[in-house]
Amino acid sequence: SAAPQLHAQRIVNVESRIACPRCEVVLKAGPRLGDNEGLGALVAEPSSLASDNMGRFFLTQFTNAEGPLVFDSLGRFVRQLGRRGLGPGEFQVARYLSIAASDSIYVADPQAGRMSVFTPDLEFARSVSDRPLSLAYPFEVLAQGQVVVGADVATKDRIGYPLHLYGPTLEFEKSFGADTPVYRPDRRMYSRRRLARSGDGGVWAAHVSEYVIDRFDAGGHRTLRIVRRAPWFAPHDAPPLSVDPEPKPRIMAVSEDTLGRLWVVVLVKDNRWRTALGWNLPTRLGGGRSPMPVILDDDNYFDTVIEVIDVRTT
């Protein structure tokens, strides 16, 4: 396999001290998505959410066999995108989606083994059958139309790389993103990345189980690495609850704002985490007694930390 592309990179270490003590993050409530019943109701846990330049929201769900749901800028249900089936513009499971700068909608369907593309008018445009492309747990469409996919691909030339680059016509180009390609099936979070487009046309890729965030250009070359030194975020292997039920920190999302600052959303242990666990499965999961602890209250299990890093001055 090819050696990792690490030229022209810059490494920034972010310490625990607050660079701007007087700054604050103010959160405002946005639209609520999902109807109480009908096609606009959420029947499973959301797996991805994206918005386009018109303010519309597009949402997929982990176990829902129907197409993505479309909501307007006020959160009102508009329509379902596609329907269940194997024909053009149809889905077996619409698992993840991403919106291009042109407002085209890309949807990964792991059950059908393909990725489908819809126009801004919500009309089916094309699909490409590619197993690794369809297995994307996150993916981003870059400014020039390339697609960066996060997935474990166990082939000789791609194994151990967490990210995979596809061209604008969705043809595979290269795998990248690992200092040293290592495939660890025993570490569930090892190769997971949270992705977001960067203002320079590339992509941010945040490690899930350690506070390390890389920025790659559109060719898959790393140009910046951010390492956050925080006592409350020790790198971990994310063991199952049956082995260690104590919450482990994880990066859940990254996003670059219009000023070039990087926003990082992190889940950390809540002091009440023990009260969030139980042994009886909720009705939505089938009910009955579980052989391992079950998280019954995410609000008591995790706290959320939002950090803003100004990568222009660090």
N, C-alpha and C positions, 0 to 999 in steps of 0.2 A: 504494500500500500504506500501511497505517497507520503512524504514527510510533511508535518504540519507547517502551514504558512504563517510565520510569526514576525515577518519583517515589518519595520516601521511602527511597531507597537510602543505604547507608552503605558507604564504601570503607575497607578495612583493608589496610595494607601490612605484610607479615610479613618481617622481615629474617632474615639467615642465623644470627644469634646464637641460641643455645639458651636458651629462657626458663626451663627447669627442668633444669639440668645433672645433678641427681641422679636424675631420672626415667629409667626404662628401659621398653622394650617387650619383654615376654616372650611368645614364641610357643610354643604347645603343639600337638602333633599331634592332629588330629581324625580323624573316620572316613575310611576309604579307600573310595571309590565305584568300582564297576565289577567285574564278574565276569570270569573268564578266558575264558569262552565262554557261549553262549546269549544270551537276550534282554537280560540285564543287562550284557553286555560293551560296552565303548566302542569303536566302530568308526571314529570320526572325532574331530577336535578338538572339545572342548566349546565351545559358543558362549554358553551362559548357565547359571547355577546359582542356585537360590533355595531358601529353606527356609520352612516355615510354622510356625504357633504350636504344632503338635504335634511339631515337630522333624524332620519328613520333609524329604528333599531331592528337588528336581526338577531334571533336567538335560536340556538340548538339545545337539545336535551340528551343526556347520556343514553337513556334506554327507550327513547321515543322513536318509533319506526316511521313517523311521518316526516315531512319536510320542515325546514326552518320556519319560524313564525316571524312575521313582519309587523312592526308597530310604528305609529307615526311619532313625531317629536314630543307629543304630549302623553305618550304611552298607550294610546288607543290601538286596539288590534285592527290591522288592515287586511291581512290575508295570510294564507299558508303558501310557502314557496314550494312548488312541485307537489308531489303526492307519493304514496307508497307504490312501489313497483320496480321493474327492471328496465323500463323503457327510457328514452331520452327525457331528461329532466325529472326523472323519478328516483326515489331513494329506498334503500333497505333500512339504513340508519344514517340520518344526517348528523354526524358526530361533531364536527368542528367546521367553523367558517371564518373567513377573513374578507375584508372589503378592500379593494384596490383603490388607489388614488383617483382612478377614473370612475369609481363607484360600481365597477363590476363586482359581482359576488361570487366567491370561490367556496365550494362546499366539499369536504372530504367525507366519503362514505366507505368505511372499512368493510362492511358486509358485502357491498357490491364490488369492492376493489377498484374504485375509481374516484376521480375528482371532477366535479361538474362546475361549469361557469355560467352565470346568468348575467344579463345586461342590466344596466341601471333601471330599465323599464320592467324588470322582473321577468324577462323572457329568457327561456333556455337558449344558450349559445352553443355550447359544445361540452364534451366530456373526454377525459383521457383515462384509459385503463392502465393503472400502474399500482402495484400492491404497496410498495413503501410510501408512495404519495398519498394513498388512501388511508394509511395507518397513522398519519400525522396526529400527534396529540396536541401540539400547537403548530401553527404555521403562519407566516406573514407574507403578503404580497408587497414587494419593494416598489419604489417609485418608478422604475423602468420596466416593471412587469415580471421580474424574476420572482420565484417563490422559494422561500427558505422553510424547510420542513424539519421538525424535530421528530425523530423516530429511531427505534432500534432496528437496524437492518443487518441480519446475520449472513451476509455474503462476504466472500474473501476480500473484495476491494473496499467494502464499506463498513465492516464490522468494527465496533469500537468508536466510531465517529457519531456524535450526537446530532449533527446537523447535516442537511443535504440540500444542495442547490439545484433548482430547476430553472430552465430558461423561460422566456415569455410564452413559448408555445408548449410549455410543460414537458420538455425533454430533459432528462437527467444530465447534469453537467459535472458535479463533483460532490464529495463528502468532506466535511471539515469540522472544526470546532473543538478538537481534542489536542492537548499538549502532547500526550502519548496515547494513541488509541488503545483503550482497554475495554473489553466487554465484560460486564459484571452482572449476570442474571440474578445473583444473590443480593444485589443492592438495588432496590426498586427505584430509588430516586437518583441513582448515580449519573445517568445520562439525561435526565430530564432538564429542560430549559424552559424558562418563560421568555417569550419573544415580543419585541416591539420594534416598529420601524424607527430608524434614526434620521435626524434631520439632514444628514449628509448623503442620504440615498441608500444607506446600509441597514444593518439590523443590530439591535441589542439582544443579547442572550444571557439571561441570568440563571445561574445554577440554583436549583431548588433547595438543596440540603447543605449548602455552604454559601456564605455571603461573598460571592465572587460574580462580577458582572463583566462580560466582554462586549466590545463593539467590533463588528466586522463590516468591511466594505461590501459592495455588491458583488465582488469577486470571491468572497469568502476569506479574505485576509484580515487578521485581527489587527486593529489599529489602536485599541485602548483596552486596558484591564483595570477594573476598580475592585479593590480588596477592602472590605469594611472590617475594622477591628472592633468587635462588640462582645463584651463578656456574656451577653444573653443569647449569642448565636454561635454555638459550638458546632462544627461540622459533624454530621451523623450519617448513619446508614438507614434511617427510617425503619426500625424493626417493627414487626406486626404488634398489634395491641396485646396479643396473647403472651408475648415475650416481655414487652415493656410498655405499659399503658400510659406512661407519663408523656405529655405532648412534647414534640420536638419542633423547633422553629423551622419555618420554611418560607421561602420567597414565593408569593402568590402572583404578583404582577409587576411589570415595569412599564413606564411610559415616558416619552420625552415630550415636554410641552413646547409651546411656540417660542419660548425664550431660551431653549436649549438646555433646560434643567431636567435632570432625570428623577422621576418619582418612583419610589420603591415601596410596595405594599408587602408587609411581612406579618405572618402569624406567629405569635409567641405564646408561651404557657400562661394561662389564667390561674390566679391563686386558688380559684374554686374548682379546678379541673376534676378533682375526685368526685365532686357532686354531679358531674356531667355524665358519669359512666353508669351503665346498668347491664343487666343480663337478659332482659326481655326485649325482643325485637319489636319495633313499632309496626303498626298495621301496614304501613306503606312498604315494609320490607318482608311482609308475610306473617308477622307475629311469631309467637312461640319463644322458647328459651334458646339463647345463643350459647355456643360452646366457648366463646371468648367475649371479653368486655365489648360493649357497644357504646358509641358516643351518642347520647340521647339529647344533649343540649350543646350545640356548637358555641353558643354565646358564653357559656360557663367553662368550656374546655379551652378555647383560645381567646386571646386578646389580639387586637390589630394595631400594628405600628406602621405609620406612614412617614417615610423619610424623603427629603428632597436634597439631592446632591447636585451642586453646580459644577459640572465637569469642565466648564470653561476656565474656572479659577483654581481648581484643585491641582 
